Amino acid sequence: MTHAMLKGSNVPLQATTVRAVLRWSPGQGVPDVDASALLLGPDDRVRSDEDFVFYNQPRHPSGQVWRLGKKRVPDGLTDTIQTDLSGVEPSVGRILLVASADGVAFDRVRELRILLYDAAVADGEPLAYFDVRPETGQETALICGELYRRGEGWKFRALGEGYSNGLKGLATDFGISVDESEAAQEPAAAPSPEASAPAPSAPAPSVPDRPAVGPDEPTTVQPLPVPAAAPEVSYPLPPEQPAGVPAQPAYGYPQQPTQQPPTTQPAYGYPQPAARPANGYPQAPATAGAAGAQSGYGYPLPVTGGPDPDFRLPPQGPQFVGR
């Protein structure tokens, strides 16, 4: 039968070896949880630092309390402490079962529960469980429960007591000595006088003093040397442009040669046809004689010395007949 426990309640244990399993639901922003145990003597304090079983010291020297490690189960993540109650030293009266988070408050840990199993029964139902809820939400370490002696047997009590200063503060409260000293840093060696003194600078080049001129000595002014003129260098002239290069008009297209007059084109770019006579009949050439003369209607006229005696007018209509 599984006992659902409330804070402060207890249950007797018939099992000689028990597994205390911490279980929680992982998720975004949920810290990792570690299980640990403290073995307390008659004065409710550890007898030595060896009575602290945690991730850096996973097994007690007596071999009766040890840490099994973390597992992933269908309901979440677990970390387990196992204890052989029958072999615990008589001077140990209480074993605290602790949960700690890595610098993160337990208000971000979801569904934290401690379950107690009989280690001798494989895949058995839990003997008891307790849903651990922090009181303030700022706790970074929690005493989830404790195994304690009662007469000849053992009991389990649900606690849920929190510490805001983490596992380190909890362990210190029960007598664990935490060495906080750090290796002292060696002071920097003082520089020697020779090293601290500035290095001598290189001597500046000495400039000789101007010689003194006596009152009776004339001052001679030496003329400054005139620098030699640089020799003249002749450079070849650029080649002349050839005279036969035709000038180019705008847009880069060549013009028509000047000696050939451009052909006059009529409108729309089509050539004009040869001149035609009136009424569309070709005229006789101008060099032809009288025999080649053409009539007004394109018919050739007879060449005679006078009027044709056989000439007759064609029949005329009544409108032309004289009255």
C-alpha positions in Angstrom: 0.0 0.0 0.0 1.3 3.4 -1.0 1.1 6.2 1.6 0.4 9.7 0.2 2.1 11.9 2.8 1.6 15.4 4.0 4.2 17.7 5.5 5.2 16.6 9.0 3.5 13.1 8.7 5.5 9.9 9.1 5.2 6.2 8.2 7.0 3.2 9.7 9.3 1.2 7.4 9.4 -2.6 7.2 12.0 -2.7 4.5 15.6 -3.0 5.4 17.0 -1.4 2.2 15.1 1.6 0.8 15.5 3.8 -2.3 14.7 7.5 -1.9 13.9 8.7 -5.5 13.6 12.4 -6.3 11.5 13.0 -9.4 10.7 16.2 -11.3 9.5 17.3 -14.7 12.1 18.8 -17.0 11.3 21.8 -19.3 12.4 25.2 -20.5 14.1 27.1 -17.7 13.8 24.2 -15.2 17.0 23.7 -13.3 18.8 20.4 -12.7 18.1 18.8 -9.3 20.6 16.8 -7.3 19.9 14.4 -4.5 22.2 14.1 -1.4 22.1 12.7 2.1 23.6 13.8 5.5 24.1 11.2 8.3 23.6 12.9 11.7 24.9 11.7 15.0 23.3 12.0 18.5 23.7 15.8 18.5 21.9 16.2 15.2 25.2 17.1 13.5 27.5 15.2 11.2 30.3 13.4 12.8 32.8 14.4 10.1 32.7 15.6 6.5 32.5 12.0 5.4 28.9 11.9 6.6 27.9 14.0 3.5 27.0 11.9 0.5 26.5 14.0 -2.7 27.7 14.3 -6.3 31.4 14.8 -5.4 31.3 12.1 -2.7 28.7 9.6 -4.0 29.3 6.8 -1.4 29.6 6.8 2.4 32.8 5.2 3.8 30.6 2.6 5.6 29.1 1.5 2.3 25.6 1.7 3.7 24.5 4.9 2.0 25.3 5.7 -1.7 24.0 7.7 -4.6 22.7 5.8 -7.6 22.6 8.7 -10.0 20.2 10.2 -12.5 17.8 8.6 -14.9 15.2 9.6 -17.4 11.9 7.9 -16.8 8.5 8.3 -18.5 7.3 10.7 -15.8 10.4 12.9 -15.9 14.0 12.9 -14.4 15.1 11.1 -11.3 18.1 11.1 -8.9 18.3 8.4 -6.2 19.8 7.8 -2.8 19.8 4.2 -1.5 20.3 3.2 2.1 20.8 -0.2 3.8 19.1 0.6 7.1 20.2 -2.7 8.7 23.9 -1.8 8.3 23.8 1.8 9.4 26.1 2.5 12.3 24.4 2.8 15.7 25.8 6.3 16.2 23.7 7.5 13.3 20.2 8.5 14.4 18.9 10.4 11.4 19.6 10.5 7.6 18.4 13.7 5.9 17.3 13.3 2.2 18.1 16.6 0.4 17.3 18.2 -3.0 19.3 21.1 -4.3 19.2 23.2 -7.5 22.3 24.7 -9.1 21.8 28.3 -8.0 18.2 28.5 -9.1 15.2 28.8 -6.9 12.8 25.9 -6.5 9.8 27.9 -7.7 11.0 27.0 -11.2 11.1 23.2 -10.5 7.9 21.6 -11.5 6.2 18.6 -9.9 9.0 17.8 -7.4 8.2 14.5 -5.6 10.1 12.1 -3.3 9.2 8.5 -3.5 10.3 5.7 -1.1 10.7 2.2 -2.5 11.6 -1.2 -1.0 14.9 -1.9 -2.9 14.4 -5.7 -2.4 11.3 -5.6 -4.6 11.9 -5.1 -8.2 9.4 -2.8 -10.0 7.3 -2.6 -6.9 4.9 0.1 -5.9 6.3 2.9 -3.8 5.9 2.6 -0.1 5.2 6.3 0.3 5.5 9.6 -1.6 5.5 13.2 -0.8 5.0 16.2 -3.1 7.6 18.8 -2.1 6.4 22.4 -2.3 8.7 25.2 -1.3 7.2 27.7 1.2 8.6 30.9 -0.3 9.8 29.8 -3.7 13.2 31.3 -3.1 14.7 28.1 -1.7 17.7 26.7 -3.5 18.0 23.6 -1.2 15.2 21.5 0.4 15.2 18.8 3.1 12.5 16.7 1.5 12.3 14.1 4.3 14.3 12.1 6.8 14.9 8.5 7.8 15.1 8.3 11.6 15.3 5.6 14.2 12.4 4.8 16.4 13.1 2.0 18.9 14.5 -1.0 17.0 13.1 0.2 13.6 13.1 3.1 11.2 10.5 5.6 10.1 10.2 8.1 7.3 9.0 11.7 7.9 8.0 14.2 5.2 9.6 17.6 5.9 9.9 20.1 3.0 12.2 22.5 4.9 14.0 25.0 2.7 17.3 26.9 2.6 17.9 30.0 0.5 21.7 29.7 0.6 21.8 26.4 -1.3 23.4 23.1 -0.5 26.5 24.8 0.9 24.5 26.7 3.5 22.5 23.6 4.4 25.6 21.5 4.9 27.3 24.2 6.9 24.3 24.4 9.2 24.7 20.7 10.1 28.4 20.8 10.7 30.1 20.3 7.4 33.2 22.4 7.1 33.4 24.2 3.8 36.8 25.4 2.8 36.3 28.8 1.2 40.0 29.9 1.3 41.5 30.5 -2.1 45.1 30.2 -2.9 46.7 33.5 -2.1 48.1 35.3 -5.1 51.8 36.0 -4.9 52.5 39.7 -4.8 54.2 40.9 -7.8 58.0 41.2 -7.3 59.1 44.8 -6.7 61.2 46.0 -9.6 64.8 46.4 -8.8 66.3 49.9 -8.7 68.1 49.2 -11.9 65.0 48.1 -13.6 62.9 51.0 -12.2 65.4 53.6 -13.2 64.9 54.9 -16.7 67.2 53.6 -19.2 69.9 56.1 -20.2 69.1 57.7 -23.5 71.6 57.8 -26.3 73.8 60.9 -26.2 72.6 63.7 -28.4 75.0 64.5 -31.3 77.2 67.4 -30.1 77.2 70.6 -32.2 80.5 72.5 -32.2 80.2 76.1 -31.0 80.6 78.9 -33.4 84.2 80.2 -33.3 84.5 83.6 -31.6 85.5 86.5 -33.8 87.9 89.0 -32.3 87.4 92.7 -32.6 90.4 93.1 -34.9 89.7 90.1 -37.0 87.7 90.7 -40.1 84.8 88.5 -40.6 85.0 86.4 -43.7 81.8 85.5 -45.3 82.1 82.3 -47.2 79.8 82.2 -50.3 77.4 79.4 -50.4 78.0 76.8 -53.1 75.7 77.2 -56.0 74.2 73.9 -56.9 75.0 72.7 -60.4 72.1 73.1 -62.8 70.4 70.0 -63.8 71.2 69.0 -67.4 68.5 69.7 -69.9 66.7 66.7 -71.1 65.1 66.8 -74.5 62.0 64.7 -75.1 60.7 63.8 -78.6 57.7 65.7 -79.8 54.4 63.9 -80.2 53.7 62.7 -83.8 51.8 65.1 -86.0 48.3 64.2 -87.1 48.1 63.1 -90.7 46.7 65.8 -93.0 44.5 63.3 -94.9 42.3 62.3 -91.9 38.8 63.4 -92.9 36.8 65.3 -90.4 34.0 63.4 -88.8 30.5 64.8 -88.5 28.3 64.5 -85.5 27.3 61.0 -84.3 30.4 59.5 -85.9 29.2 58.9 -89.4 31.4 59.9 -92.4 30.2 62.7 -94.7 29.9 62.4 -98.5 33.1 63.4 -100.4 33.1 67.1 -101.3 34.1 66.5 -104.9 31.0 64.5 -105.6 27.8 66.5 -105.2 25.2 64.6 -103.4 22.3 63.3 -105.4 19.2 65.3 -104.8 16.4 63.1 -103.6 12.8 64.1 -103.8 10.5 64.0 -100.8 10.2 60.7 -99.0 13.4 59.4 -100.5 12.1 58.1 -103.8 13.7 59.2 -107.1 11.5 61.3 -109.4 10.5 59.8 -112.8 11.5 61.4 -116.0 9.3 64.4 -117.0 6.3 63.4 -119.0 4.3 65.5 -121.5 0.8 66.6 -121.1 -1.9 63.9 -121.3 0.7 61.2 -120.6 2.1 60.8 -124.2 5.7 61.0 -124.9 6.9 64.0 -126.8 9.1 63.9 -129.8 12.8 64.6 -129.3 13.8 68.3 -129.7 16.4 67.4 -132.4 13.8 65.8 -134.7 12.7 67.8 -137.8 9.3 68.9 -138.7 8.4 65.4 -139.7 8.7 64.3 -136.1 6.5 67.0 -134.7 3.6 65.7 -132.7 0.1 67.0 -132.6 -1.6 68.2 -129.5 -3.2 64.9 -129.0 -0.1 62.8 -129.6 -0.8 62.0 -133.3 1.8 63.0 -135.8 0.9 65.8 -138.2 1.4 65.5 -141.9 4.3 67.3 -143.3 3.1 69.4 -146.3 4.1 72.6 -148.0 0.6 73.9 -147.6 -3.0 73.0 -146.7 -4.1 69.6 -147.6 -6.6 69.8 -150.4 -8.2 66.6 -149.2 -8.6 67.7 -145.7 -12.1 67.6 -144.4 -13.4 68.4 -141.0 -15.1 65.5 -139.3 -18.9 65.5 -139.1 -20.0 68.1 -136.5 -23.0 68.0 -134.4 -25.9 70.4 -134.8 -24.5 72.7 -132.2 -21.6 73.5 -134.6 -23.7 74.0 -137.7 -24.0 77.6 -138.7 -27.5 79.0 -138.7 
